[in-house]
């Protein structure tokens, strides 16, 4: 639940940080500023805003990878870019891929939790179909490689990423879910999921006060917002999907000891079709994007790890699957 809620006197400072992040544009190899462009996309009668960051533009001479970024609760593309300090867009300029930021309805996705307070879930909006159709459109019109389509989701967007990857497995090469686990109802309807092995990177804080590491009710501002599997059960879900064998567990070097976090990496081995299934359990971290913006005080959302950058981790993971 990455929201625009300000708390007490933190609001002015947070606003300045947000505006500062949004004011920076990535620069292409040619020295030109590349900015996010927006268009509208209609699916099943619902008009959505979609942001596109394309360093090469429509005139690209070769097929490029696509990274679809799904925002958190009550968020949008600007919030997601600010959360990561625009790092995915910078990487897109360096490595020549396209980043697309679709919008959920009313700031939320129909990720399968059946939260009646969210219009997207109350009205059972077909977000799975929307994202699938959007990918098809982008492949057709944006010189996108259909074999290199990836999704990054954060918070509510991570839960939506789990659902989409489950129900439209063939559409993706891999996905990364940051601070969001598999919705319980999606796992319960596993028969709707594809049978193919899929590469998955999960990044979850062990002290997340919103999406509990141990599973159960998602809770924010005193409201219970559906149920999710635990981090470990979500990892096991994807490990079984890829028919993986054993696991390798290691600790990532503690590059920034003063942040109070440490990252344990669990890597599944022997997966079908060379799929990669990995979990970064960020010990001591909360509902935060590693090396991202501390958008609310630690007392509300927990600490932010600085040992890795989630944007870089996601993109390097995707590159490893190509």
C-alpha positions in Angstrom: 0.0 0.0 0.0 2.2 2.8 -1.3 -0.1 5.8 -0.8 -0.1 9.6 -1.0 -1.1 9.8 2.7 1.0 12.4 4.6 1.5 12.2 8.3 1.8 15.2 10.6 4.7 17.6 9.7 6.3 15.1 7.4 4.1 16.4 4.5 6.1 19.4 3.3 9.4 17.5 3.3 7.9 14.5 1.5 6.3 16.8 -1.1 9.7 18.5 -1.7 11.3 15.1 -2.1 8.6 13.9 -4.5 8.8 17.0 -6.7 12.5 16.9 -6.7 12.5 13.3 -8.0 9.9 14.1 -10.6 11.8 17.0 -12.0 14.7 14.9 -13.2 14.6 13.5 -16.8 16.8 10.7 -18.0 19.3 11.5 -20.8 19.8 9.3 -23.8 23.1 8.4 -25.4 22.5 11.2 -27.9 22.3 13.7 -25.0 18.5 14.3 -25.5 16.3 14.4 -22.4 13.8 11.5 -22.4 10.5 12.1 -20.6 7.5 10.0 -19.7 4.8 10.3 -22.3 1.2 9.5 -21.5 -1.7 8.1 -23.6 -5.1 6.6 -22.9 -6.0 3.0 -23.4 -9.5 1.7 -23.5 -10.3 -1.8 -22.4 -13.8 -3.3 -21.9 -15.3 0.2 -21.8 -12.8 1.6 -19.2 -10.4 4.3 -20.2 -7.0 4.0 -18.5 -4.0 6.3 -18.4 -0.7 4.7 -19.4 2.7 6.2 -19.1 5.5 5.2 -21.6 9.2 5.8 -21.1 10.8 4.9 -24.5 14.4 6.0 -24.9 14.5 5.1 -28.6 10.9 6.0 -29.6 8.7 4.2 -32.2 11.5 4.4 -34.7 13.6 1.8 -32.9 15.6 -0.4 -35.4 15.4 -3.6 -33.3 13.1 -5.3 -30.9 13.5 -4.2 -27.3 12.6 -5.7 -23.9 9.5 -4.4 -22.1 9.2 -3.7 -18.4 5.7 -3.2 -17.2 5.6 -1.4 -13.8 2.5 -1.8 -11.6 2.1 0.9 -8.9 1.1 0.5 -5.3 -2.2 1.3 -3.7 -3.5 4.8 -4.4 -0.4 5.4 -6.5 0.3 6.3 -10.1 3.3 6.4 -12.5 4.7 9.6 -10.8 4.6 7.9 -7.4 6.3 4.8 -8.6 9.1 6.8 -10.4 9.6 8.9 -7.2 9.7 5.8 -5.0 12.6 4.3 -7.0 14.2 7.7 -7.7 13.6 7.1 -11.4 16.2 4.3 -11.5 14.3 2.0 -13.9 14.1 4.8 -16.4 17.8 5.5 -16.1 18.5 1.8 -16.7 16.2 1.9 -19.7 18.3 4.6 -21.3 21.5 2.7 -20.6 20.3 -0.7 -21.8 17.7 0.2 -24.4 14.4 -1.2 -23.0 11.0 0.3 -22.7 9.3 1.0 -19.4 5.5 1.3 -19.3 3.4 2.4 -16.3 -0.3 1.4 -16.6 -2.9 2.8 -14.1 -5.2 0.8 -12.0 -8.8 1.9 -11.5 -9.3 4.2 -8.6 -5.6 3.8 -7.6 -6.0 0.0 -7.1 -5.8 -3.3 -9.0 -8.2 -6.2 -9.0 -5.5 -8.5 -7.7 -8.0 -11.1 -6.3 -8.3 -10.1 -2.7 -11.9 -9.0 -3.0 -11.6 -5.8 -1.0 -15.0 -4.2 -1.3 -13.6 -0.7 -0.6 -11.6 -0.8 -3.8 -13.8 -0.1 -6.9 -11.5 -2.3 -9.1 -12.2 -5.3 -6.8 -15.8 -4.5 -6.0 -16.7 -4.2 -9.7 -14.4 -7.2 -10.6 -12.6 -5.1 -13.2 -10.7 -7.4 -15.6 -7.2 -6.1 -14.9 -5.7 -9.4 -16.1 -7.3 -8.9 -19.5 -6.3 -5.2 -19.5 -2.6 -5.9 -19.0 -2.6 -8.8 -21.5 -4.2 -6.6 -24.1 -1.9 -3.7 -23.4 1.1 -6.0 -23.8 -0.2 -7.2 -27.2 -0.7 -3.6 -28.3 2.8 -2.6 -27.2 4.4 -5.6 -29.0 2.6 -4.7 -32.2 3.3 -0.9 -32.1 6.4 -0.3 -30.1 9.0 -2.7 -31.5 8.8 -4.9 -28.4 10.3 -8.4 -28.3 7.4 -10.7 -27.3 9.9 -13.1 -25.7 11.3 -10.4 -23.4 8.2 -9.0 -21.6 8.7 -8.5 -17.8 6.6 -7.1 -15.0 7.7 -5.3 -11.8 5.0 -4.8 -9.1 5.2 -2.9 -5.8 2.9 -3.5 -2.9 -0.7 -3.8 -4.4 1.0 -3.9 -7.8 3.2 -6.8 -6.6 0.0 -8.7 -5.6 -1.4 -7.9 -9.1 1.9 -9.1 -10.6 1.5 -12.5 -8.8 -2.1 -12.8 -10.2 -1.2 -11.8 -13.7 1.8 -14.1 -13.8 -0.3 -16.9 -12.5 -3.2 -16.5 -15.0 -1.2 -15.3 -18.0 2.1 -17.1 -17.6 2.8 -17.4 -21.3 2.8 -13.6 -21.6 5.9 -13.1 -19.4 9.5 -14.0 -19.4 9.8 -13.2 -15.7 8.5 -10.9 -13.0 9.6 -9.2 -9.8 7.3 -8.6 -6.9 8.5 -6.1 -4.3 6.8 -6.0 -0.8 3.7 -8.0 -2.0 2.8 -11.6 -1.6 0.4 -13.9 -3.5 -3.2 -13.2 -2.7 -4.8 -16.1 -0.9 -7.8 -16.3 -3.3 -5.5 -16.5 -6.3 -3.5 -19.4 -4.8 -6.7 -21.1 -3.9 -7.8 -21.0 -7.5 -4.5 -22.5 -8.8 -6.4 -24.3 -11.5 -6.7 -21.0 -13.4 -2.9 -20.6 -13.6 -0.7 -21.6 -16.5 1.4 -24.8 -16.3 4.6 -23.3 -17.6 7.7 -22.6 -15.5 8.3 -18.9 -14.9 11.2 -17.0 -13.5 10.3 -15.0 -10.4 12.2 -12.6 -8.1 10.6 -11.7 -4.8 11.8 -8.9 -2.5 10.1 -8.8 0.8 10.8 -7.0 4.1 10.6 -9.4 7.1 9.3 -6.6 9.3 6.6 -5.3 6.9 3.7 -3.9 9.0 1.3 -3.9 6.0 1.9 -7.1 4.1 2.9 -9.5 6.8 5.8 -11.8 6.1 4.0 -14.6 7.9 0.9 -14.2 5.7 -2.7 -13.4 6.7 -4.5 -10.1 6.6 -3.1 -7.1 4.8 -3.6 -4.2 7.1 -3.3 -0.4 6.6 -4.6 2.5 8.6 -6.6 0.1 10.8 -8.3 -1.6 7.8 -8.0 -5.3 6.9 -7.6 -5.5 3.2 -7.8 -9.1 2.2 -5.5 -12.1 2.8 -2.1 -13.1 1.3 0.1 -16.2 1.6 3.2 -15.9 3.7 6.4 -14.9 1.9 7.7 -18.5 2.2 4.5 -20.0 0.9 4.5 -17.6 -2.0 8.1 -18.6 -2.8 7.1 -22.3 -2.6 4.2 -21.7 -4.9 6.5 -20.5 -7.7 9.1 -23.0 -6.9 6.6 -25.8 -7.4 5.3 -24.1 -10.5 8.8 -24.4 -12.0 9.4 -27.9 -10.6 12.5 -26.8 -8.8 14.6 -29.0 -6.7 16.6 -27.9 -3.7 17.5 -24.4 -2.4 20.7 -22.4 -1.9 20.7 -19.9 0.9 23.3 -17.1 1.3 23.7 -13.7 2.8 24.3 -10.6 0.6 27.2 -8.5 1.9 26.0 -5.9 4.4 27.1 -2.9 2.3 25.4 -0.4 4.6 25.5 -1.7 8.2 23.9 1.5 9.6 20.6 0.9 7.9 19.9 -2.0 10.3 19.0 -4.5 7.6 20.6 -7.6 6.1 19.4 -9.5 3.0 19.1 -13.3 2.9 19.0 -14.7 -0.6 17.2 -18.0 -1.3 17.7 -19.4 -4.8 15.9 -22.5 -6.0 17.9 -24.9 -8.1 17.2 -27.4 -10.8 14.1 -25.6 -12.1 12.3 -26.7 -15.3 13.3 -24.9 -18.5 16.2 -23.1 -16.7 13.6 -21.0 -14.8 15.0 -18.9 -12.0 13.1 -18.6 -8.7 14.7 -16.4 -6.1 13.7 -14.6 -2.8 15.4 -11.7 -1.2 14.2 -11.6 2.4 15.2 -8.2 3.6 15.7 -8.8 7.3 14.8 -5.8 9.4 13.1 -3.9 6.6 9.5 -2.9 6.3 7.0 -1.9 3.6 9.7 -0.2 1.6 11.6 -0.3 -1.8 15.3 -1.1 -1.2 17.4 2.0 -1.8 14.2 3.9 -2.6 12.3 6.8 -1.0 11.4 6.6 2.6 7.9 7.9 1.8 6.5 7.7 5.3 8.3 7.6 8.7 9.8 4.3 9.9 7.3 4.2 12.8 4.6 3.7 10.2 6.1 1.6 7.4 9.4 0.3 8.7 13.0 0.8 7.6 14.4 1.0 4.1 17.4 -1.2 3.2 20.3 0.4 1.3 22.2 -2.9 0.7 20.7 -3.3 -2.8 18.7 -1.2 -5.2 15.4 -3.0 -6.1 15.4 -1.5 -9.6 18.8 -2.7 -10.4 18.1 -6.1 -8.8 15.0 -6.5 -10.9 16.5 -5.5 -14.2 19.7 -7.6 -13.7 17.5 -10.6 -12.8 15.5 -10.1 -16.0 18.7 -9.9 -18.1 19.8 -13.2 -16.6 16.7 -14.9 -18.1 17.4 -13.8 -21.7 
